[in-house]
Amino acid sequence: MNKLGIFMNFWEKNWDADHAKYIKKAKEIGFDVLEFQAQPLLEMSDEKIRSLKALADEVGIELTYSLGLDRNYDVSSLDENVRTGGVEYLQNIIRKMHVGGGTLLSGVSYAGWGTPDNFLGDKRPYWEQSIKSMKEIIKVAEECGVTYCVEAVNRFETCLINTAEEALRYVAEIDSPNIGVLLDTYHMNIEENNIGDAIRLVGNKLTSFHTGENNRTAPGRGHLDWDEIFGALADINYKGRIVSEPFVMEGGEVGRDIHVYRNLVENPTEARIDEEAAYLLNFEKEMLKKYNMA
Ligand code: MN
């Protein structure tokens, strides 16, 4: 069966948190993978990163990483100082991931998170800057055994890569075994004409998959067509990770950055979010069984 994961900020309103707590919690609920923001790694000693990895190994959880790139490190910037600073920043994150045996990075990691200031519609100069940067970043990813997952996200979060087709084109221009495409159901719901067709278009270039509803609640709670989604994953014989990335609580850094302005789960106590995590895990397992992926 595909490894099933959860993003740590389902529970936490700030990006950094007690990682050890959530490694244990993810395991207790039954997940295989815990994903969290990569940036806090830069503030951690190598010893601390290794201790989290040891804990994850002990309980049987794989750690994967995501990031929304701070615009101060925008690797698609037309300002060469910002761009080269961003390249170095992402290379350092990859090296820190490697300290903890991490192999997978997703998110808006090919440009600053958001659209450039004063953007008037021609994205080619930013695209070219990003490609130039990624050719340098990917060398470090190759050395460190990290797979860079280019995530297509909705138009409010980047101007560069909104669709599966654009992500494929970007990955083809980089041409490395350490880069692939990540599709996320929440973003696809906004940008793709047909979610199943987008998944089939990416096919064997799909290196990781994020799930979330149309409103970023847990899979099964909104109006996405999960039969279409899991049917398409089965069509392409997808064996990779499926990481849920719901965001349901207002407030904090996460509410601010993800634009969650109301609680999407009533009275979201920790126990209630635990229940919701167990619910979505079961929902995805049932879908995998239904499409003979289990
Ligand atoms: Mn995502």
Residues whose N, C-alpha, C, O or C-beta is under 5 A from the ligand:
A	BS01	MN	D184 H210 E245
